[in-house]
Each structure stands twice: as C-alpha cells, then as structure tokens.
Amino acid sequence: MEGKIAKLILHKDNQVIALNKPVGVLVQSGERKAKEQDKSLHQLAEIYCKHPVGLVHRLDRPASGVCIFAKNKKSLAYLNQQMQERTIEKKYWAVVPKGEIEVEGTLIHYLKRNGKTKKAELSNEEAPGFKKAELNYKTIGEIDNYRLLEIELITGRFHQIRAQLAAIGFPIKGDVKYGARRGNKDRSIHLHSRSISFQHPTNQQKIHIEAELPKDSIWEAFGNMNKD
C-alpha cells in the first residue's frame, strides 16, 4: 500500500508532506479502521509517515489536487498561522461552460453553510450568519464548449469556488449539486487544487508545490494547451 501512496506524494521533508488527492477520496474521515479503498488522504499520509500528521487545509471529495499535512505540532501551528494570515497562496483550476464572462475579475458574495442541504447559501449583501467570500479568477484556456479558469482564493469558505461560480451562471463541469447540467461518470467535478505556496516552518524558504492534473480528456486538453 505504501507504494500506491508514494505515487501521490508531491513533496516531503522532515516538517511537511504534500499529496495529490485523487478524485473521490475524502481528505479526512472519522473511520480509523476504514477499508484500504475507503481510507482518507489524512490516513494515507499517516500510513506513509508512520506517525500522526496534522491537516492544514481541506479539499472537497469530488475535487482533486495538492493537499498538505504537517508532521508535528509546531509545524502545524506555523502553517495554520499562515492560513489565518492568508499568506499561503493557493491556486485552483476549474472547468466551466463557455459563455459571456469577463476574462478576469473578482467575485464577492456572502456565504453560509446549510447543515441540512450540505450546500453553501449565497447572498449578494451582508446578512446575519453569512461571511464574506471573495476570490479572483482569470481565463487561461478555452476548448470546444469549455473555459478554464484559474482561481485564487482571498477567503476560504465552505464550497466557496463551487457556489460563487454557480451564482454567476458558470457551474463547474460535473457539479450537479450546484447546477451543472449533468454529472461526470466518476462523480468527480472539474475542480483541481493546482498549486500551493507557503513559507517552510523551519528554514522559512518559499515552497511551491504543483499537482498534476487528473487523467481525463478534458483535463488533458487543457494541460497540453498550458504547456509552454
């Protein structure tokens, strides 16, 4: 099993480990004795490291891409501080339908999590229980019926990218929960955590980690387009 996990590793040192989360894998699960195929990314990281690791951030189950874990409490605290101060840079790629949209821009809404529907509710104005959700996006590719957006989160809210893009009429491909016309066969959505940059907990050097795209025809088409 460690060989399978090793293929997911994007970066490792004595403080941090980063994995490329496959579609359909939970980042964190309460089932400590889950079957091999049901183990969370957190569990896989701990199996590989042979000791507990700390979760720094999450990705939605149907999404994919880079996710980092801290190997000790001091590193976790240091990385959590960067998350709170918003100095960790995370970029996502999202495939959406073609249509009338500015080439680049900023989206600002107010968001809250609905515990019953397990969806994000959005408001265009401040309201009780809603928190500000902000992101920057730019178009970096187009093929056939689809557009590729690169997204930089300013805030980190529940289902933020999915909900905000849906709110302006551009649901992510495969994301039927937020209005896509049809789902993907593997129940994935075309949302990928493409890269993350942060300050290393001990030597303070800038670490940049990039995750390869999932293997499907749409991602491969965009991946080939963006090779310079």
C-alpha positions as CSV (number, residue, x, y, z in Angstrom):
1,M,0.0,0.0,0.0
2,E,2.9,2.4,0.7
3,G,3.9,2.1,-2.9
4,K,0.5,3.3,-4.0
5,I,0.7,6.2,-1.6
6,A,4.2,7.1,-2.7
7,K,2.8,7.8,-6.2
8,L,0.6,10.5,-4.7
9,I,3.5,12.3,-3.0
10,L,4.4,15.7,-4.4
11,H,6.7,16.9,-1.7
12,K,8.1,15.6,1.6
13,D,10.7,16.8,4.1
14,N,11.0,16.5,7.9
15,Q,8.3,19.0,8.5
16,V,5.7,18.8,5.7
17,I,4.2,16.2,3.3
18,A,2.1,17.1,0.3
19,L,-0.1,14.6,-1.6
20,N,-2.0,14.9,-4.9
21,K,-5.5,13.9,-3.8
22,P,-7.4,11.7,-6.2
23,V,-11.0,12.3,-7.1
24,G,-13.4,10.6,-4.7
25,V,-11.0,10.4,-1.8
26,L,-12.0,12.1,1.4
27,V,-9.4,14.4,2.9
28,Q,-10.4,13.5,6.5
29,S,-12.6,10.7,7.9
30,G,-13.6,9.6,11.4
31,E,-13.3,6.0,10.4
32,R,-9.9,5.0,11.7
33,K,-10.3,1.3,10.6
34,A,-11.6,2.0,7.1
35,K,-11.0,-0.4,4.4
36,E,-8.0,0.2,2.2
37,Q,-10.1,1.7,-0.7
38,D,-12.0,3.9,1.7
39,K,-9.1,5.4,3.7
40,S,-8.9,9.2,3.7
41,L,-6.0,11.2,2.4
42,H,-5.2,12.0,6.1
43,Q,-5.0,8.3,6.9
44,L,-2.8,7.6,3.9
45,A,-0.4,10.3,4.9
46,E,-0.1,8.8,8.4
47,I,0.4,5.3,7.0
48,Y,3.2,6.6,4.8
49,C,4.8,8.7,7.6
50,K,4.2,6.0,10.3
51,H,3.1,8.6,12.8
52,P,0.3,11.2,13.2
53,V,0.2,14.2,10.9
54,G,-1.8,17.4,11.1
55,L,-4.3,18.5,8.5
56,V,-3.6,22.1,7.3
57,H,-6.5,22.5,4.8
58,R,-9.3,20.6,3.0
59,L,-10.5,19.8,-0.5
60,D,-14.0,18.6,-1.4
61,R,-14.3,14.9,-2.1
62,P,-15.2,15.2,-5.8
63,A,-12.3,17.6,-6.4
64,S,-8.6,16.8,-6.8
65,G,-5.1,18.3,-6.3
66,V,-2.5,19.3,-3.8
67,C,-3.1,19.0,-0.1
68,I,-0.5,19.5,2.6
69,F,0.0,18.0,6.1
70,A,2.3,19.0,8.9
71,K,4.5,16.3,10.5
72,N,4.5,17.8,14.0
73,K,2.6,20.2,16.2
74,K,5.0,23.1,15.8
75,S,4.8,22.9,12.0
76,L,1.1,22.6,12.1
77,A,0.8,25.8,14.3
78,Y,3.1,27.7,11.9
79,L,1.2,26.7,8.8
80,N,-2.2,27.4,10.5
81,Q,-0.9,30.8,11.3
82,Q,-0.1,31.4,7.6
83,M,-3.6,30.2,6.7
84,Q,-5.1,32.7,9.2
85,E,-3.0,35.5,7.9
86,R,-3.8,34.4,4.3
87,T,-0.1,34.3,3.3
88,I,-0.4,30.8,1.9
89,E,-1.1,31.1,-1.8
90,K,-3.5,28.5,-3.3
91,K,-4.4,28.4,-7.0
92,Y,-7.2,26.2,-8.4
93,W,-8.2,25.3,-11.9
94,A,-11.9,25.0,-12.7
95,V,-13.6,24.0,-16.0
96,V,-16.8,25.8,-16.6
97,P,-19.1,26.2,-19.7
98,K,-18.3,28.8,-22.3
99,G,-20.4,32.0,-22.1
100,E,-20.4,35.7,-21.6
101,I,-18.0,36.3,-18.7
102,E,-15.2,38.8,-18.2
103,V,-11.7,37.4,-19.0
104,E,-10.7,38.1,-15.4
105,G,-12.3,39.6,-12.3
106,T,-13.2,39.4,-8.6
107,L,-16.3,37.8,-7.2
108,I,-17.6,38.9,-3.8
109,H,-20.6,37.3,-2.1
110,Y,-21.7,36.4,1.4
111,L,-21.8,32.8,2.3
112,K,-23.1,30.4,5.0
113,R,-23.2,26.6,5.2
114,N,-26.6,25.0,5.3
115,G,-26.3,22.0,7.5
116,K,-29.4,20.3,6.2
117,T,-28.7,20.5,2.5
118,K,-24.9,20.4,3.0
119,K,-24.6,23.2,0.5
120,A,-23.4,26.8,0.6
121,E,-26.0,29.5,0.5
122,L,-25.0,32.8,-1.0
123,S,-26.2,36.4,-0.6
124,N,-25.2,39.5,-2.6
125,E,-25.4,41.5,0.6
126,E,-24.3,41.2,4.2
127,A,-26.7,39.2,6.3
128,P,-26.8,37.6,9.7
129,G,-24.8,34.3,9.8
130,F,-23.2,35.0,6.4
131,K,-19.5,35.5,6.0
132,K,-17.7,37.4,3.2
133,A,-16.5,35.2,0.3
134,E,-14.0,36.6,-2.2
135,L,-12.0,35.2,-5.0
136,N,-10.1,36.3,-8.0
137,Y,-10.3,34.5,-11.3
138,K,-8.9,34.7,-14.8
139,T,-9.4,32.7,-18.0
140,I,-6.3,30.7,-19.0
141,G,-7.7,28.5,-21.7
142,E,-10.7,27.6,-24.0
143,I,-11.6,24.4,-25.8
144,D,-14.8,23.5,-27.6
145,N,-17.6,24.1,-25.1
146,Y,-15.5,24.8,-22.1
147,R,-13.4,27.5,-20.4
148,L,-10.6,27.0,-18.0
149,L,-10.4,29.4,-15.0
150,E,-7.5,29.9,-12.7
151,I,-8.8,30.9,-9.2
152,E,-7.1,32.5,-6.3
153,L,-9.0,32.4,-3.1
154,I,-9.0,35.5,-0.9
155,T,-11.1,33.9,1.7
156,G,-11.6,30.2,2.4
157,R,-15.2,29.3,2.8
158,F,-17.2,26.1,2.6
159,H,-17.8,25.1,-1.1
160,Q,-16.8,28.7,-2.0
161,I,-15.5,28.3,-5.5
162,R,-18.3,25.9,-6.5
163,A,-21.0,28.2,-5.1
164,Q,-19.7,31.5,-6.3
165,L,-19.1,30.3,-9.9
166,A,-22.6,28.8,-9.9
167,A,-24.0,32.1,-8.7
168,I,-22.8,33.9,-11.8
169,G,-24.1,31.2,-14.1
170,F,-20.9,29.1,-14.6
171,P,-21.2,25.9,-12.5
172,I,-18.1,23.7,-12.6
173,K,-18.3,20.8,-15.0
174,G,-19.8,17.8,-13.3
175,D,-21.0,19.7,-10.3
176,V,-24.7,18.8,-10.4
177,K,-25.0,19.9,-6.7
178,Y,-24.5,23.4,-7.9
179,G,-26.4,23.4,-11.2
180,A,-24.2,21.6,-13.7
181,R,-26.5,20.0,-16.4
182,R,-25.0,16.6,-15.9
183,G,-22.5,14.8,-13.7
184,N,-19.3,13.1,-14.7
185,K,-19.2,9.3,-14.9
186,D,-16.8,9.0,-11.9
187,R,-18.8,11.6,-9.8
188,S,-15.9,14.0,-10.0
189,I,-16.1,17.7,-10.6
190,H,-13.6,19.5,-12.7
191,L,-12.1,21.5,-9.8
192,H,-8.4,20.9,-9.2
193,S,-6.1,22.4,-6.5
194,R,-3.3,23.2,-8.9
195,S,-0.7,24.7,-6.7
196,I,0.2,25.9,-3.2
197,S,3.0,28.2,-2.0
198,F,4.0,28.7,1.6
199,Q,6.8,29.5,3.9
200,H,8.6,26.5,5.3
201,P,8.2,26.1,9.0
202,T,11.9,25.8,9.9
203,N,14.0,27.4,7.3
204,Q,11.4,30.0,6.1
205,Q,12.2,29.3,2.5
206,K,9.3,29.7,0.0
207,I,8.0,26.3,-1.0
208,H,6.0,26.0,-4.2
209,I,4.2,22.7,-5.0
210,E,2.2,21.9,-8.1
211,A,-0.1,19.0,-8.7
212,E,-0.5,17.1,-12.0
213,L,-4.0,17.1,-13.5
214,P,-6.3,14.0,-13.3
215,K,-6.2,11.8,-16.4
216,D,-9.3,12.5,-18.5
217,S,-9.7,14.0,-21.9
218,I,-10.9,17.5,-20.8
219,W,-8.0,18.0,-18.3
220,E,-5.5,16.6,-20.7
221,A,-6.7,19.0,-23.4
222,F,-6.2,22.0,-21.1
223,G,-3.0,20.6,-19.7
224,N,-1.5,20.3,-23.2
225,M,-2.6,23.8,-24.0
226,N,-0.9,25.3,-21.0
227,K,2.5,23.7,-21.6
228,D,5.0,26.4,-22.6
